[in-house]
Amino acid sequence: MQHPDLILRTADHVKSVLSGEGSGHDWWHTYRVWRTAQRIGQAEGADLLVVELAALLHDIADWKAHGGDSTVGPRAARNWLVSLGVNENIVEHVCQIVADISFKGAGVTQPELSLEGKSVQDADRLDAVGAIGIARAFAYGGAKGRLIHDPEVQPEEHETAEAYIKSTGTTVNHFYEKLLLLKDRMNTATGRTIAEKRHLFMEDFLRRFYEEWEGE
């Protein structure tokens, strides 16, 4: 199967699986990550077939929605790619990226990634910052029944993936536990450039949020 047909069939498959998802991990999140990963991968000289497939499949079965089981996503990605007759080396590479790119806590060691994995991870993290990142944070917090903010609840640095997934902290705390950390955790020069402006927007948002919290 040719590259364009493989990508389009995979996009259609993911869209059918994720449509209607309401926590911010829907098809349009995947679409944005896919497009941004293309941009980063091209600029950084990565294998775009691997980048596009991994970006499209990175949330096909999100571990956070499956009790922390990090094998669900790679397994679903493998089943799909094998059904299309994709070369085994590409399948392995894509599935490894799907397994390794997720943020699992500020204190959790990040696995070493290929250039393709770095491109996809940066694209995924960029969708968690800036204006869209703010919108997704509150969508996810609402879906999980979390408070918007409680000044008496302090942010945590989660040392394990289990602690991260079991966290019930507020959405504003999530900015300090993850979103504001991502700028300095970008892997590529392209990702860092894009992240700078989005990071500043989040800082401006939080300043305004605290002003309004105090009635200004």
N, C-alpha and C positions, 0 to 999 in steps of 0.2 A: 504494500500500500504506500502511495506517495505521501510525502510530508504534508502537503496541504489537506489531503483527504483525511489523513490520520488525525490531524489537529482539529479539523471541523467535526469529525465524528466524536472525538473525545469531548469537545466543547458542548455538543448537543447532549451527550450522555450526562455530563456533569450538571448541565442546566436542568435536565429532567429530575435529577436526584436532589438538587439543592433549592429548586424554586419553592418559594413560600416560607423558607426558613427565616425566623424573625429575630435572631439574636445578633445579627451583624456578620454571620458566617454564611451568607446566602450566595446565590449565583453571581450577583453583581459585585460582591467582594472578590470572588474568584476571577471575574472578568477584569476588574481593575488590576489585580495582582498579575494576571496573565499579560496585560498590556504593558505594565510597568516592568515586568521581568524581561519582556522582549526588548524594551529600551535599554535596560541595564546590560543584558546579555550581549546585545549587539555592540554597545559601547565598550564592553570589557573583553570582547573576543571569545565569548563562550559558545558552546555547541547549542544552537538555538532549538534544535529538535528536542533535546533533553530538557532545556530550560522551559519550553512551552508546555511539554507534557507534564513536567513536575509542577509547574505553576497551576495548570488546570486541575490537577489531581490532588493538590496539597491539602485540601479540606474535604475530600470526598467522603471521609468518615472521621471527623474531628475527635481526637482522643478525649477532649474535655467533655464531650457529649456521650462518651462510652465508658464512664467510670474510671478514666485515667488509663485505659488500655491502649498503649501506643502502637500495638500491632494491627489494630483494626484498619487504619488508613492505608498503610503499605500493602496489607492483604487485599483490600478492595481495589487499590491501584493495580496490583499485580494481576488480579483476576480479569480486569478490564483489558489491560495491555496484552495479556496472553491470548485473550479471545480474539484479538485483532491480528495475531501472528507477529507481534513486534519482536525484533531481535532481542535475545536474552540479555546481552550486555547492556542494551538500552533499558530493558525492564529493570535490571538490577540497579542501575544508576538512578533511575527515576524513583524507584521504591526506597532507596537509601536516602535520597533527598527528602521524600515525604516523611520518612521516619525521624529525620534529624533536625529539621528546620524550626520546629515549634519552640517558642519561648516557654520555659517550664519553671520559672522562678528566678529572681535576681541572683540568688546564691548558687544556682545549679550550673555546673560546668557544661559549656557548649561543645558538642562533638565537632571534630575537624570536618570542614566541608570542601567539596570540589568547587571550582570556579562557577559551575552551573548551580550548585547548591547555594553558594554565596549570593548569586544573582537573584535566585528565587526567594531566599530568606530576606534579603534587603527589600524586595518588592512587597513581600508580605508584611514586613515591619513598617514600611512606609504607609501602608493602608491603615496602620494603627495609630498614626500620628497626624497632626494637622486637623483641619476642619472635619474631614471624614472620620479620622480617628476619634475625635471628640464625640461625634454622632454615634459611632459604633460602640464606644464605651458606655454611653448611657442606654443605648438599645440593649446591650448585653446585661447591664446592671438591672434594667427593668425586667428582662426575661428571667433573671435569677432572683427577683424579689429583693434586690439590695437597696439600702438607703442611698440617696444621693450624696449626703455628707453628714458626718457627725464629728464635731470638733474634739470630742472626748475619745474618739477611736483613732489610734495612731497607725500609720502605714507599717507594714512588716517586710522584712527581707526574707523571702521564703527560701530555705536551704534545700528543700527537696521538691520534686514534682508533686508528690502526694500532698504536701503542705500547701502548695500553690493551688491545686485543684479544689482542695477542701476549704480554701479561704472564703470567708463570708464578709470581708471588709467592704467599705463603702466604695462607690464609683470614683469619688474624688481621690480616695487613697490609691486607687488603681493607677492614677497618673504617676504617683511617686514610686509605686511598686513595679511599674513596667514602662508606661508610655514615655515619661521624661528620660528614661535610661537608654532608649533606643537610638537616639542620635549618635551617641558615642560607641554604639555596638554595631554600626554599619560595617559591612565587609569591604565594600567597593568604593572607589572614588566617586562614581556616579551616584551611588546611594547616599553618600555623605553630603554631596552637593544638594540633592533634593531634600534631604532631611533637615538641613539648616533652617530653611524658611518655615517648614511645617512646625518645627520645634518652637520657634519664636512665636508662632500663632498660638500654640498651646499655653505658653507662658503668659501671653497677653490675656487669653481667656481666663486663666486662673486668677490673675490679678483682678479682673473685672468681677469674677464670681465672688471673691472674698469681699470686695467692696459692697456688692449688692447683698451679700449675706448679713452684713452689718447695717443694712438699711440705707446705703448711700445711692 
